[in-house]
Amino acid sequence: MPLFSKEEYNDFIGDFDKAIAELTSLSGEIEIRFANKFISFLEVTGVNNRSKEIKKYFKNARKRSILKYYLKFSTEITVKDQDDYVQKKIHYNSFEYFTESYIRHLLIYLNLAKPGAFDTREGYIITKQKLRSRTTTKISYFPTLINTLPYAIEVAKKYKWPTLKELPIKRTINWLNENWKAFEIMSDNRIQRALNAFSYLFHDNTHDNSPNDLFHALIGIEAIFVQGNSNIQEQVNQKSQILLGRRNDFKKVFTELYDYRSRYIHGQLNFINKYFVDDMGEAIDQMLNTSEKSAFATAILIASIQKHIELNKTELEYELVLKI
């Protein structure tokens, strides 16, 4: 699995090499589970772009020179006999499917611990099945998971709110395990709805000009902070500052974010066609404006989920207190 974002990560959040080393140090400890049942352990190793394995599967030398960092995920499941194999096949449907699904979720949600570090490009899934003396190998593609989280961090720094940070990967995985049901079936609480909204911020190409990031980031934010239907914007405004600290600068930016979303949803904003061809003038200005609003909302969502991880909470309650 090739990683893309070393320079941006180092510029905005932390040390990319240390983040990768922290993940690989957990190799063999990470459990792949389904329906709360253990399937296997996941091994994670870093591979450089000069290794024989990388050259074999990623043959484009120019691309390898750009994508210098690769992660190799590997795991296996052992069966006792043919009956055991059939039972496991029935229970798990497809071992490869659950492994791939787990790794995809893991890569997405590790960005809550190290925002923007796990921006991946298309990788390979290599499945080997050994039955008696015969080994069969199947090769398929692992999907691209592109994110714009480094830009969210840049925008948060620009507006001096909220603060995003690096969290320990092991603590983050332990916290995620408590909410893993949402990734297999359906979310059933506020934070799980926010996590599922966060998953929509990852894309399979770099040409997605839709405003979906803005909408999904705000869905996640409101899942965390809003109760009922009254004065949603003000609920988010007050509670997010209680959790993340007061906004002392650029105070109008938050109001502008909601005004922009409202105008977009209610058809009061001119916007670009999904397949627009012009890359100049008003079209590009509108796209950049939407991107910045999306980045700001994304930063608020990440910071809010990070606070839940730090506090080891899935739900937080807020109340007004009268001081006399």
PyMOL commands that set and color helices and strands:
alter all, ss='L'
color gray80, all
select helices_A, chain A and resi 6-12+16-24+52-57+61-66+82-92+95-110+149-159+169-177+181-184+190-199+212-225+232-244+252-265+281-311
alter helices_A, ss='H'
color red, helices_A
select strands_A, chain A and resi 2-3+30-34+37-48+69-74+123-131+134-142
alter strands_A, ss='S'
color yellow, strands_A
deselect
rebuild
show_as cartoon
